[in-house]
Every structure is written in structure tokens, then in C-alpha cells.
Amino acid sequence: MITVYGAGAQLGLPELSPFVTKTEAQLKMAGLAYRKQQSAPQASPKGQLPFIDDDGEVVADSTFIRAHIERKYGIDLDAGLDARERAQAWAIERMVENHLGGAFAYSRFLIPENFEKGPGRWFDQAPEEKRAELRADLLQRVTEALRINGVARHAPEEVVELGDRSLKALSLLVGDKPHAMGENPCGLDATAFGMLAGVMTPALESPLRRRALGYANLVAYVDRLMRRFYPEHHWPALAT
């Protein structure tokens, strides 16, 4: 049995981490049974979530988890895509994770109101005298990582513009198709769904969220995939 280690349901999302959401959705697409266990990034071999334990074999990072399950179980999450479409799906996935993901992290961590409602609450169960220090350390580490990435070097409105360019590109690529690459879901859908749901959750307001909600086809896409992958989760229908 596969065990998926993630952050758990928070902020109106069935899973807080878009990368854990990606892995869960891909496991569901593959028809593989798994159990979920809440964990912290420091428990992972790579210091990040998700990681899995597949009958004693530990694999970290969502991209390598996908490679593991496809190899071990003989599954192709991009079945039906030709070589060019597979290349396009990989390029779009890099845009979603490495570009839109930076703007998403900025909106979750570096907008003070969102940090207080979201990541700042992660240490509520820690001893009271340590909470402020733990929150400050988390914010410092994420800020430094986003500076290294380049995102935190920009003005807030510039970050939104960069994120919106990825949203617009993704909206144009999805178009009126039910899934990112056509009629059937592929690995990319799990990635795009996880990131977009994180951006759109009503629990955290941001300029990036307002931009995302302006793309009606992306809103409908998230609503559709939420019903597919997490039918038990209460997600307010955002599409009109």
C-alpha cells in the first residue's frame, strides 16, 4: 500500500500543498489505492512535501513520485499524447510550477494578512513561547527562497503581472477543452489543478486570485476537476 505524506486539508482546500494535490490526483488517475498521512516537510528526505512510502521504498518530490508509479506499475499518465504533445505538456507544467508557482507562494506567504491566516497558523500547537520565533523563522526562510528564485525582488504589482501572464497562457492553452490537452486527463492536469485551486481558494484573498477568477474557463476547469478528484470535499462552485 502506498502512503502519501502531505500537509492535510486546510484553507478550504482538500490538501494545502499544490504538489501533494498533484500527487494525489495522479494516483487517482492511475487507479492506485493509497492512504494519506499528515506530515511536515522536515520529515521528508528532501525537506519538502510530498513524499511517499511504497511498501518500504521512500520517494520524495512529486515529479519523481510520478516517475516511480509509472515505472513500477506500468502506467502512462500521458497515454494518448504523441511525442510533440508530451513535450508541450512538460513545458506547460514547468510554467505552472516554476513561474505561476512563484507568484502563488508570494501571495500566500508575503501578503501579511494571508500569512497570518495561513502559514502563520501552522505553529498553533507549538508551545506558546516558541510560536512567534517559529513563525518569524518560516517567513524569513520563505522570503529568502523567493528572493533567490527572483520573485521577491519585484514590486507586488509586478509579481501579479508575471503570475497573470502564466494564467493567461494557461487559459488560452486550455481553451474550451475539458482537460488541458484534450478530452482525456493527463499528468499535466493534476499539476495545473493543484496550483490553480491553491490560487483560487476563497480562504485567502489576493490580487492574483482576482486575476485568476477573471478566466472563466480556468474557474470551470478547477470546479470540474475538484468534483473528479475530491468529490467528497465541499468546494464552492466558483464558475458562473
Buried (B, 14 or more C-beta within 10 A) or exposed (E): EBBBBBBBBBBBBBBBBBBBBBBBBBBBBBEBEBEBEEBEBEEBEEEBBBBBBBEEEEBBBBBEBBEBBBEBEEBEBBEEBEEEBBEBBBEBBEBBBEBBBBBBBBBBBBBEEBBEBBBBBBBEEEEEEEBEEBBEEBBEEBBEBBEEBEBBEBEBEEBBBBBBBBBBBBBEBBEEEBBBBEEBBBBBBBBBBBBBBBBBBEEBBBBBBEBBBEBEBBBBBBBBBBEBBBEEBEBEEBEE
